[in-house]
Amino acid sequence: MSPELESVQASTPQAPAQAQAAEPGAAESPLCKARKQQKILEVAAHAFAGQDFHKVRTDDIAAAAAVGKGTLFRYFASKEDLFVATMIYSVEVASAEMDRALAGIYGPQERLETACRHLVHFYQHNDNLFQLLHSDKALHDQPRHADFHARLNGQREKIAQILRDGQAAGCFRRKLDAAVAGRLLFGMIRTAMRIPEFKARSPEEIVGPLLDLFLKGAGKGHAQCGQAGPSPSGGAPSSP
């Protein structure tokens, strides 16, 4: 078993042997099923984020989640299905947390700042989910892969809707394509969190400059930057 799964298993209280051995054919309550599925997904998120897909063993995931391998495959048809379900779970958790953070906040710019700050904070404290969602791993041939992308687009749409609300309130430019801008902002957050030098920075220290650049750009108003003398570096001309 990998060190990551040993750590997860060690921190998980083990149920008594009698409770773990379900009676054959015994009916399982929806709550019990939901709890088992969530535990499997939590363990799987650590496993898939920590190593290559083909090196992850479902036996280890089942053991760390304190369920039988048969139980795991009763909930998830295959290892590939479990992987995609884990990615969907990761998006759902992040989206739910963002909704909670936005409750009671109504100003478009404040909502945008809160959403970005919370996403950074959430993924800083759930690095395994960030690594899983923003890795290059993909199983495009899986039936539920389209479902994963639909959930991910739904998360991006939350940002796009905040931008649209800001346009309606006169806070953001009306000609802005909110859907495209929302995806670009997500990309900026993803890139910022992958920069090693930013690892120790607080969400405020990351989001502040990022949103300043996103909302205001890098230019200086209508300065004519293509005219006047040489630039400080001695290259192309710069503005006065």
C-alpha positions as CSV (number, residue, x, y, z in Angstrom):
1,M,0.0,0.0,0.0
2,S,1.2,3.5,-0.9
3,P,2.3,5.9,2.0
4,E,-0.6,8.2,1.0
5,L,-3.2,5.5,1.5
6,E,-1.5,4.3,4.7
7,S,-1.9,7.8,6.1
8,V,-5.5,8.0,5.1
9,Q,-6.2,4.6,6.6
10,A,-4.4,5.4,9.8
11,S,-6.5,8.5,10.3
12,T,-9.8,6.7,9.7
13,P,-11.5,5.1,12.7
14,Q,-12.0,1.4,12.0
15,A,-15.5,0.0,12.4
16,P,-16.0,-3.1,14.6
17,A,-15.5,-6.4,12.7
18,Q,-19.2,-7.2,13.1
19,A,-20.2,-3.9,11.5
20,Q,-17.8,-4.4,8.6
21,A,-19.2,-7.8,7.7
22,A,-22.6,-7.0,6.3
23,E,-25.1,-9.9,6.2
24,P,-25.5,-11.4,2.7
25,G,-28.5,-9.8,1.0
26,A,-29.0,-7.4,3.8
27,A,-30.6,-4.1,2.7
28,E,-28.3,-1.1,2.9
29,S,-29.7,2.2,3.9
30,P,-29.2,5.2,1.6
31,L,-27.3,7.1,4.3
32,C,-24.9,4.2,4.9
33,K,-24.4,3.8,1.1
34,A,-23.7,7.5,0.7
35,R,-21.2,7.5,3.6
36,K,-19.3,4.5,2.1
37,Q,-19.3,6.1,-1.3
38,Q,-18.0,9.4,0.0
39,K,-15.2,7.6,2.0
40,I,-14.2,5.7,-1.1
41,L,-14.1,8.9,-3.1
42,E,-12.0,10.7,-0.5
43,V,-9.5,7.9,-0.4
44,A,-9.4,7.6,-4.2
45,A,-8.8,11.3,-4.6
46,H,-5.6,11.0,-2.5
47,A,-4.6,7.9,-4.4
48,F,-5.1,9.2,-8.0
49,A,-3.6,12.6,-7.2
50,G,-0.5,11.0,-5.7
51,Q,0.6,8.6,-8.4
52,D,0.0,7.5,-12.0
53,F,-3.5,6.0,-12.7
54,H,-2.0,2.6,-13.7
55,K,-0.1,2.4,-10.4
56,V,-3.2,2.9,-8.2
57,R,-4.5,-0.4,-6.8
58,T,-8.2,-0.7,-6.0
59,D,-7.3,-3.2,-3.3
60,D,-5.4,-0.4,-1.5
61,I,-8.3,2.0,-1.9
62,A,-10.8,-0.5,-0.5
63,A,-8.6,-1.3,2.4
64,A,-8.0,2.4,3.3
65,A,-11.7,3.1,3.0
66,A,-12.4,0.1,5.3
67,V,-14.7,-1.6,2.7
68,G,-14.5,-4.8,0.8
69,K,-13.3,-4.8,-2.8
70,G,-16.7,-6.2,-3.7
71,T,-18.4,-3.2,-2.1
72,L,-16.2,-0.8,-4.0
73,F,-17.1,-2.4,-7.3
74,R,-20.8,-2.5,-6.3
75,Y,-20.7,1.3,-6.3
76,F,-18.2,1.8,-9.1
77,A,-18.3,-0.4,-12.2
78,S,-14.5,-0.3,-12.8
79,K,-11.3,1.5,-11.7
80,E,-11.8,3.9,-14.7
81,D,-15.4,4.6,-13.5
82,L,-14.0,5.3,-10.0
83,F,-11.4,7.7,-11.4
84,V,-14.0,9.8,-13.3
85,A,-16.4,9.7,-10.3
86,T,-13.6,11.0,-8.1
87,M,-13.0,13.9,-10.5
88,I,-16.7,14.7,-10.5
89,Y,-16.7,14.5,-6.7
90,S,-13.8,17.0,-6.5
91,V,-15.6,19.5,-8.6
92,E,-18.8,19.1,-6.6
93,V,-17.0,19.6,-3.3
94,A,-15.3,22.8,-4.5
95,S,-18.5,24.2,-6.0
96,A,-20.5,23.6,-2.8
97,E,-17.8,25.2,-0.7
98,M,-17.8,28.2,-3.1
99,D,-21.6,28.5,-2.9
100,R,-21.4,28.6,0.9
101,A,-18.7,31.3,0.8
102,L,-20.9,33.5,-1.5
103,A,-24.0,33.2,0.6
104,G,-25.1,36.7,1.7
105,I,-22.7,38.6,-0.6
106,Y,-24.4,40.6,-3.3
107,G,-22.0,43.1,-4.8
108,P,-20.6,41.8,-8.1
109,Q,-17.0,42.8,-7.5
110,E,-17.1,41.5,-3.9
111,R,-18.6,38.3,-5.1
112,L,-15.9,37.9,-7.7
113,E,-13.1,38.6,-5.1
114,T,-14.8,36.2,-2.6
115,A,-15.2,33.4,-5.2
116,C,-11.6,33.6,-6.3
117,R,-10.2,33.9,-2.8
118,H,-12.2,31.0,-1.6
119,L,-11.2,28.8,-4.6
120,V,-7.5,29.5,-3.8
121,H,-8.0,28.9,-0.1
122,F,-10.0,25.7,-0.7
123,Y,-7.4,24.2,-3.0
124,Q,-4.5,25.2,-0.8
125,H,-6.1,23.1,1.9
126,N,-7.1,20.3,-0.4
127,D,-4.1,20.0,-2.6
128,N,-4.9,16.4,-3.6
129,L,-8.2,17.7,-5.2
130,F,-6.3,20.5,-7.0
131,Q,-3.7,18.1,-8.3
132,L,-6.4,15.7,-9.4
133,L,-8.5,18.3,-11.2
134,H,-5.6,20.2,-12.8
135,S,-3.4,17.3,-13.9
136,D,-3.0,16.0,-17.4
137,K,-4.7,12.8,-16.5
138,A,-7.8,12.0,-18.6
139,L,-10.0,9.1,-19.6
140,H,-11.9,10.5,-22.5
141,D,-13.4,7.2,-23.5
142,Q,-15.3,6.8,-20.2
143,P,-19.1,7.2,-20.4
144,R,-19.1,9.7,-17.5
145,H,-16.2,11.9,-18.8
146,A,-18.8,14.2,-20.4
147,D,-20.5,14.5,-17.0
148,F,-17.2,15.6,-15.4
149,H,-16.7,18.3,-18.0
150,A,-20.3,19.4,-17.6
151,R,-19.7,19.8,-13.8
152,L,-16.5,21.7,-14.4
153,N,-18.2,24.0,-16.9
154,G,-20.9,24.6,-14.3
155,Q,-18.2,25.8,-11.8
156,R,-16.8,28.1,-14.4
157,E,-20.3,29.3,-15.2
158,K,-20.7,30.5,-11.6
159,I,-17.8,33.0,-12.3
160,A,-19.3,33.9,-15.7
161,Q,-22.6,34.7,-14.0
162,I,-20.9,37.0,-11.5
163,L,-19.4,38.8,-14.4
164,R,-22.7,39.1,-16.2
165,D,-24.3,40.5,-13.0
166,G,-21.5,43.0,-12.8
167,Q,-22.1,44.0,-16.4
168,A,-25.8,44.6,-15.6
169,A,-24.9,46.7,-12.6
170,G,-22.4,48.7,-14.6
171,C,-19.3,47.4,-12.7
172,F,-17.8,45.6,-15.7
173,R,-17.5,46.4,-19.4
174,R,-20.7,45.4,-21.3
175,K,-18.8,44.2,-24.4
176,L,-16.9,41.6,-22.2
177,D,-17.6,38.0,-23.2
178,A,-18.4,36.7,-19.7
179,A,-18.1,33.1,-20.6
180,V,-14.6,33.5,-22.1
181,A,-13.5,35.9,-19.4
182,G,-14.6,33.4,-16.7
183,R,-12.5,30.6,-18.3
184,L,-9.5,32.9,-18.6
185,L,-9.8,33.9,-14.9
186,F,-9.9,30.2,-13.9
187,G,-6.8,29.7,-16.0
188,M,-5.1,32.5,-14.2
189,I,-5.9,31.0,-10.8
190,R,-4.7,27.6,-11.9
191,T,-1.4,29.0,-13.2
192,A,-0.8,31.1,-10.1
193,M,-1.3,28.0,-7.8
194,R,1.2,26.0,-9.8
195,I,4.0,28.6,-9.3
196,P,6.3,27.2,-6.6
197,E,7.1,30.7,-5.3
198,F,3.4,31.2,-4.6
199,K,3.0,28.2,-2.4
200,A,3.6,30.1,0.9
201,R,1.4,33.1,-0.1
202,S,-2.0,33.7,1.4
203,P,-5.2,33.6,-0.8
204,E,-5.3,37.4,-0.5
205,E,-1.7,37.8,-1.7
206,I,-2.5,35.6,-4.7
207,V,-5.9,36.9,-5.6
208,G,-5.2,40.6,-5.1
209,P,-2.6,41.1,-7.9
210,L,-4.4,38.5,-10.1
211,L,-7.8,40.4,-10.0
212,D,-6.0,43.7,-10.4
213,L,-4.5,42.5,-13.6
214,F,-7.7,40.8,-14.7
215,L,-9.9,43.8,-14.1
216,K,-7.6,46.6,-15.0
217,G,-5.0,45.1,-17.4
218,A,-1.4,45.9,-17.5
219,G,-1.6,49.1,-19.6
220,K,-1.7,52.7,-18.4
221,G,-4.9,54.0,-19.8
222,H,-4.5,55.6,-23.2
223,A,-0.7,56.0,-23.0
224,Q,0.8,55.9,-26.5
225,C,3.4,53.3,-25.7
226,G,4.6,52.9,-29.3
227,Q,6.0,56.4,-29.6
228,A,8.9,58.5,-28.2
229,G,12.4,57.5,-27.3
230,P,14.1,54.2,-26.6
231,S,12.9,52.0,-23.8
232,P,14.8,51.7,-20.5
233,S,16.2,48.3,-21.7
234,G,17.6,50.0,-24.8
235,G,15.2,48.2,-27.2
236,A,12.0,49.3,-28.8
237,P,10.7,52.9,-28.3
238,S,8.7,53.6,-25.1
239,S,6.2,56.3,-24.2
240,P,7.3,59.5,-22.5
